[in-house]
Amino acid sequence: MPLNSYGVLAGRAVERRREGVTDTPHYQIRIATADGTSFRVAVNVQSQESPSELLYAVNESFEHPVTDSLLSSSDGWRVLPPGPGGSNLDYVRGNMLDRTTLRSLPPDVDGPDNDLADLLDHYVERAIADPTAEVYAFGERFGPEAPPDKVFGFTPGNGLHDIHMNQGNSAAFARDDGVWQDGGLMLHFPTASRWVAIFLAFQSQSWHTDDTTGHALDVAVPEVPARIRIVAALVNPVGPAPEHERVVLLNASPETVDLSGWQLADRLAHRCPIPAGTLGAGQTVAVDLPPTVQLGNDGGAVTLLDPADLKVDGVAYTREQARAEGWTLVF
């Protein structure tokens, strides 16, 4: 079953604590909201399963429609109902990151800049030092509870955990699987007009998951880059609605690919087939989207699915990127 209480916490990072190498080490962050409430954000830095090192990806100039929805909401804890189109994170369906950019790091070892705690320190300590910075933590809520917090001592105990991918788990943790409920950290630095996104996953998790349950699908995950890539999209054509939106695909592989049965999907998972035919090595094809599939001028996403209904590639864009009418976005 999915997480019991999934949502996003917005507030100021005021303190952090490294737990070193323990049985289940975490990187602990105390977040304070405008009304003075404290939350502890417990970030896993080691897996209970082998291989134990977590996978991470950091985007220091994160651009995604989710940031617009975060800025339009107040600080504090907010429950996020499941489904696309809101502030929820879904590493697979939300096109948050390219999984091939993920790297592993040990939790905490001697020496500078060589473990996951050091990496988190780099960004969290910067947020603590910047009075304008705001942290957005995605995960499952725990508390409030009567005992003082076991790490920072504030009362009542209160916080978030599961600040990582929450789908495609191994059998031992499949009970936590779900879609549109992934964890993560996003730090907003207004004075620099910059978002930093930190994504975490376990090496035991699958990146091909069921669209309803989030359980891992029994398919092989290729180690090579996607053969067909989304390279551009015309999301805001000149003229009144209905507009003729278009997506451009590139065959990056050295082989001809048969596009029969392939599909494109928008941010709300509305789909359309790609016209049947072959695409030679290095060739591109422009796919005109029907009115049922809409990219939208307020930010959106495009996902490419193969005949087995597996995600091959995905991109996202913001409201600001879509503002220029008639310009094609290049990804």
N, C-alpha and C positions, 0 to 999 in steps of 0.2 A: 504494500500500500504506500501511497505517497507520504511525504512529510506531514506531520500533524498541523503545524502552524508555520507556513512559509510566508516570508515577506521581506521588506527592506527597512533597515534602520538608518536614519540620517542624523548626523550630529557632529560634534567636535571631538577629535582625538586628543585626549589630555594626558594619557599615560600608557606605557607599554611594559610588558614583562616577558622575558625569555625563560622558558622552562628547562632549557638544556636538553640532554638526552635522557628521558625517563621512559617508563613503559609505554605511554601514549602522549608524547610531547606535543604541546601546543604553543603557539605564539599568541599571547594574550594582549588585547587592546581595550582600554577603558574609553568608552564613548559617552560624552555628556550632551544632553539635549538642552534646548532653550529653557525649559521649565526646571532644569536642575536635576533631572533624573539621570542616573548612571546605568550603563549597560556594559557587560563584559562580552567582548567578541572573541571567541575561542577558535583560533585558526589552526587546523591540523598541519603539522610539518613532517609527519611520518605516518606511513600506512601500517596497519596491523597485519597486512598480508605481504607476501613476497612478490615482486621486489618492493622493498619498504620505502624507497625514495619517491617523493611526490613529483609529479610533473607540474611545471609552471609555465605561464606565458605572461609577459608584461607588455602592454601597449602604452607608451608614454605620450602619445598623441591620439587618444581614442576618439573616434568619431562614429557615432551610432545613434539611431533615433531614440534609444532608451534614455540618453542623457537629457533630451528635451523634456521627457515626462518626469524625470527626477527633479529638474529645476522648477517645474510647475507645482510641485507638492511641498507641503510643510515638513519641518524636521520631526524627529521622533519615529516611533515604530508604526509601520503600515502593513496590514495584511494584504497580500496580492492573490486574488483569485486565479485559478489555473487558466491558461489559454494565451494565445498570441495577442499582440496589439497593445499590451500595457507595458509595465516596467519590469516584468518578469525576465529572468535570464534562462536561456536554454542554449547550451553550447552547440548542440547539433542543429536545431531548427531556427535559432535566432541569428545565426551567422555572426557570432560574437568574435570568433577567432578562427584562424587556420590551424587545425590540429597538428600540422607538420612543423609548426613553430614551437611546440612544447618541448621543454628540456627538463631533465631531472637534476635534483640537488639533494645532498644529505641534509638532515634537520639542523644540526648544530655541531661544528667541528672547530678545532683550534685554527687560528689564523683569520685574517681579514678577507671579506668579500668572497667566501668560498662555500657558503651554505645558505639554506632557505631563510633562516632567521636573519642573516646579514642582509639578504635581499629585501625582506620586509622592513627591516630597520631603515634602509635607505629611503624608503618612501613614507613610512609611518612617522619617523622622527621629523621629516620635513613638514608633514602635516601638523604635528604637534607644535612645531616652532612658528607656524604661520597662522595668525589669529583669524584669517579670512578663509582658511581651507575647511572644507567639509568632507566627511567620509561617509560613504554609502556602503553598508554591509548587507549582503544578501544571504539568507539562511533560515534556519528553524529557530523559533523563539523558545526560551525556557524561562520559568518564573512569571511574575514576581513571587518570591518565596521568603518566608520569615527569616531564615538564617542569613547572617551577613555573607557577602560574596567571599568565596574561599581564596581568591587571589588578591583582590584589591580591598576587601573589607567593608565596602559600602553596604548600606541597608535600604531597602530589601535586596536580596540577591536577584539578579535580573540579567538576561543576556541572550546571545545567539551562538549557535554552533552549526555544523554542517556547511562551512564556508568553502564549499568545493562542489565539483560536479556531483549531481545526485540522481544519476541514471546509469544504466548499463553496468550495474554492480555485479560482482560474483554472487553465487548462490547464497553465501553466508550473509550478505547484506542486501539481497534483492528486495527485502521488505521496504527499503527506503526509496526504491525506484519510483520515478514519476517524470512527467514531461512539464516543461516550463516551471521548474523549481530548482534550478541550479544555483549554487552559491558563488560568491566572489566578492571582491572589494573594488570600489571605484572611489578615487580621490579627486576632488575638484579644487583647482587652484585658480580662483577668479582673477587675481592680479596678473597672472600669466595667460589667462584664457585657455587653460589646458585641463584636460581630463587624463588621469592615469588609471588604467584598468589592470587588475591582477586576477588571473584565472588559475585555478588549481584543480588537479585531477589525480586519481590514483592510477598507477600503471595497470592494475587489474581490471579497470573499467573498459567497457566496449564503447566504440564511437558509432556503432550502428544499432539503434534501439527502436523498439516498437512505438509507434506514434500514439498509442493509447496508454500503455502501461509503463513505458520507459524501460522495460526489461531488455536485456541484451539479445540481439538476434544472432542466430547461429550461422554467421557468414564470415568469410575470410576478409580481413581488412588489408588491402594492398598497401605495400610500403612505398610504391612509386607515386609521384604526384598525379593529380587528376588528369586524365587524357583530354577531356573537354573542359574548358574554362570559360567562365563569364568574364568578359573583358571590358564591356561597355554597356550602357543603357541610356536611352532617351526617355527620361522620366517626366519631363515637363515640356512637351512639344508646343510650338507656337499655335495659337488659336484657341477657341472655346472648347469646352467639353462636349461630346466625348473626344478625347485626344487619342492620337494614334501612337501609343507607346511601343517601344521596340527594345529588344535585348540582343546583343551581339555575342556570339559564341566563337571560340577559337579551338581548333584541334591542335593541341600542343605536342601530341605524340608523333612518332615517325610512321604510324600506320593509319590507313583509312578506317573510319568508324561509321558503322551503320546507326543512324539516329532513330530508327523505328522503335517506338515504344518509350522514347525519352519524353520528359515533361519539365515544364517550368512552373514554379509556385511563387506567389507573392507573400507578403508578411503575414497575412491572415490564412495562409495555406490554401488559397484558391489556386487551382491548377489549370493548365492547358497543355495539350500535346504539342511537341515540336514536329513540324512537317517531316514526314518520312523521307529518307534519302541518305546518301553517304556524304561524309565530310573528309576530304583528303588531308594529308599531313600539311600543317601550316595554313590551312584554309580557314576562312571565317564564314559565318552565316548570320544574317539578321533575321530575327524572329519577331514578327508583328504580333502583339498581344491582343486578344479579344477583350471586349468590355468587362467580361467576368473576372479577369485578372488585372488588378490595378496596382501600379507602383506607388502612386500618391505623391503629392508635393510637400507633405509634412514629414517626410522621412519614410523609409521603407526598406524592404529586403527582397532579394531574388534568390531562389534556390533551384539548383539543377538536380533532377532525379533520373536515374537510369532505368532500364526496363524492369529491373528487379525491385524498383521503388526505393532504392538506396540513394542517399545524398552523395553527389559527386563533387559539387562545388556550391559556394554560396557567398553573396556579398550583401552589404548594407550601406545605406547612405542617410544623411541627416537632412533636416529641413533647410538648413543653410546651403548645403550642396545642391539641392534641387531648385533653389530660388531662381537661377538664371534661365529664363524661358528660351527654349530652342537649343540649348547646349547639351551635348552628350557627355554623360559622366564616364570617365575612364577609370577602371579599377585596377 
